[in-house]
Amino acid sequence: MTLFYIENQSFIRHHQLKVLDENKQVIYLINIFPKQLFITLPNGTKLISTAQKNFLFEDEVELSARNKKIATLKQLLEGKHNAYFLTHFNWLITGSLEQQNLKFNKFNRKILRFEKQDGTYYQFSIADKKRITIAALLITIIDNKRLVPIGETKLAKTKKSAKLCWEFFSQMK
């Protein structure tokens, strides 16, 4: 298992989160925008991006590389016990960063697990170092409920219709 770190989302600077290797050197940047996330190399080369209707996690988020869909993250359960499924990779993702028990599994084989919070960074261990880009982006998507740009108007889904969610903004103070 290889260690890597993701900057805690409460420490966002310039709409970017740093992803560090085991030596705490920056290897990727996760760029955060109201309607899209993408992960880049430090030089700015885009590796993977998301496609979703708005920034808050919906039921599905598509991941694309070089303008080609590579997988879809589907939310299975939300609440006390969160569960997600990543198509194409067959990853089952359970837990949360808040509870410090996030795990990625594929057919009962560990892909990734939360290790600890190390200052302003979360520490993870991953089985395949080549999958850090996808894992880091998924972690950010799953934990994004704390990443709401205040200047954006959000729509809340209701059974009857979508409505402006002004109550949400008044609670953010």
N, C-alpha and C positions, 0 to 999 in steps of 0.2 A: 504494500500500500504506500502511496506517495502522498505527502502532506502538501496542502496548498491553503491559502488564506484569501478571504474576501473581506473588504472593508465593511464595517458595520454600517448599515444604511442610514443611521442617524448622523453619520459623519460625511454626508455627500458634499463634495466640493465641485462646483462647476458642472453639475449634472453628470458626474462620473464616479464610478466605484472602481477601486484598484483591486486587481487579482494578483496575488503574489505567489511565487514558488516557495519551496521549502527553505530557501536561503533568504526569504523576504525581499526578493527582487521583483519588480513589477514585470509581469509577463503578459497581462491583458488589461483592457479597460472596458468596463460595462458602461455604455452611454445611455442615459435615462432621459427620455422625452415623454411628453404627455400621452402620445399615442403609439409609441414604439420604443423598444429596447434593442440594442445591438451590442455585440462584443467585438472589440478590435484589438489588433496588435498595438503596442505603444506608438508605432509610427503612423497609426490611423487606418491601416488596412482593415476593412470590414470583413469579419469571418462569418458570423451568424446574426440574423436579425429576426424580429418577431413581426407577426401580422395579427392585429386584434382591433376590435371596434373602438375600444377606449382603453385607457391605461389600467384601470382597475381590473383585476382578474375576473374573467368571465368563465364560462364553462369550458372553452377551448382556446388555445393559443397556438398558432402555427409558427414553426421555426423554419427559416429558409437560409440556404447558403448559396451564393452565386445565383440569386434569383430563382432558385429551385427549392420547392418544399422538401424538407428532409424528415420532418416528424411533426406530430401534433401532441401537445400536452392537454390531457383531458382531466378535469376535476371530477373525482368519483364521490368523495365525501368532504364536507366542510363542517367545522365546529370544533368540538373538543378533540376529535380524532380526524385529522386531515388525511386524505389519500388522493393520489393523482396517478395517471398512467401516461407514459410516453410511448406513443405508437412508433412503429418501425424498430425501436430499440427494445421494446417490451420491458421497460423499467417500471416497477411499482415504487412510488415515492410516498412515504408515510412520515408523520410527525410534523414538527415545526421548529423553527429557530427559537421562537419564544420559549418553548418548553425544552430546548436544547436536546432534541431527540430525533432530528431529521435523518432519514435513512433512504437510500436508493437500493433496490434489490432487483435481480433478474432471476426468476425461477429459484428462489431461496439462496442465491449467491449474492454476497454483498458487493455492490458497485461503489457506494460512497456512504460515509457516515460522519456525523457531526462529532468533533473531538472536544473542543472547548472554545470559550471566548477568550481571546488573548488581547486585552486592551481594546483598541478600536477595530480589531479584526476577529472574524470567526475563523476557526481552524477546522479543516476537513481532511479526511484521508480518502483516497480514491484508488481503486484497483488498477485502472488503465489511465495512465498519464495523458494519453491522446484525447480523453473524454473530458478534460478539465473545462474546455470552452463551453460545451453543452451543459455540464453540471453547474458551472458558475452562473450561466444565464438562467437555468431553471430555478436555482436557489433564489435568485433575485426576483423572478416572476412570482414564485410562491410566497416570498416574504414582502411583496410590494405593497401591502395594505398600509404600510407606514410611509410610503413614498408618494404622497399626493401633492402635486404642485398647487399651491393655494390660489394662483391666478386662473385656474382652469375651472370651468363649469362642468359638473358631472351629471350624468343622468342615472337615476336609480330605476331598476326594473321593478315593476309591480305587476300583479296579475291583470289589472285592467289596462294600464298603459304606462308609458315612461313619463316621469315627471322630474322637474328640477329638484335637486336635493339641497336646498338652502340650509336645512337644519344641520347637515353634515359640516358645512363651512363654519357655522356659528359655534360648533363644538370644538373646533380646532384651536381656539385661542388659549 
